[in-house]
Amino acid sequence: MQEKIQVLREAFQSAIAEANTEEALESLRIAYLGKKGCIADLMKGLRDVQDKKTAGQLINDFKCEVERAITEGIEAKRAEALSMQIRSARKYNPTLMAEREFGSYHPITLATRDCEEVFAGMGFTFEDYAEVVDDYECFEALNIPKHHPARDMQDTYYLENGQLLKTQTSAAQNAIMRKYGAPLRAIFPGRCFRNESTDACHENTFFQMEGMMIDENISISNLIYFMKTMLSEVFKRDIKVRLRPGFFPFVEPGFELDINCLICGGEGCPSCKNSGWLELCPCGMIHPNVLREGGIDTEKYTGFAFGLGLTRLAMMKFGVKDIRDFNSGNLQALMQFKSV
Ligand code: FA5
């Protein structure tokens, strides 16, 4: 019996060394431990053996050896398969990335970047400013004292603590003058809030981009040159503009710069309130009171400022007929600008 077991043990050892898969190990289990397997045969042979106890013990030891070797082999194979799975899951798979849907930049972000690029090329710095400001920043520093009728033009959201939601990017003018002094060239885009009834060209939340240039001998011709350059570079084509007098207490003289509506080509449509023109960029020479309030020497320096309606510019640039689409969160509408 001992010799028989030794022959089987050697055969088992070479078979298990070659069993590379869990299936191969399972086949070995059936061949050795199954009902009709080698060990069952050995047990049947016990009938013809005299020292049954010793032989039985030998068979049992061999059976335990086989069981342990097969169980350990299967566990090792399973651990190996699991770690392969984890490794391959971590692998970067470029084909999966290609199938994924990516978001896109908001058209106002795209328009802002275009403007920034144009102004950066003309030596302007780029500033950020708060959305919650106080009465001084938004009005008083801009030559709009309390009870001035010009306040009515901007229906303001006041907070309980007396602060307010910025109605115009001009609210940053004073802080920027105080921060840099003169000479100065800066643009500062920002979100503005007004309690307005909305229509195709009015939103209660919209973007403006303010710009200021302060230096010696700055005149209206500089203002007109910068406005024209900015618009022709942003739109990359000839567009009709008109300049007409406009009143803002913080500029003197003040102008309204309108753009010929690019949605209807000037014929009149809801996007331009049927006038064929869209108010886009009021501007003017900064009022001496405002310069003085910003700590600028008005004997030496003059400057211009403008308040570009960035959301309206994005409407015209991308042919969006209704300004409300920008804040709608309608992904189908916004995703169209993916490849712009
Ligand atoms: C102002 O806000 C002035 N601060 C602009 C300015 C700056 C004048 C510096 C002179 C010097 P106004 O309220 O007109 O002006 O707004 C400026 C531009 O913002 C408008 O021409 C328009 O393009 C845009 N705008 C104003 N209100 C809305 C609105 N409700 N929805 C969308 N765009 C608006």
Residues whose N, C-alpha, C, O or C-beta is under 5 A from the ligand:
A	BS01	FA5	T167 Q168 S170 E196 C201 H202 E203 F206 Q208 F248 V251 E279 L280 C281 P282 C283 G284 A305 F306 G307 L308 G309 R312
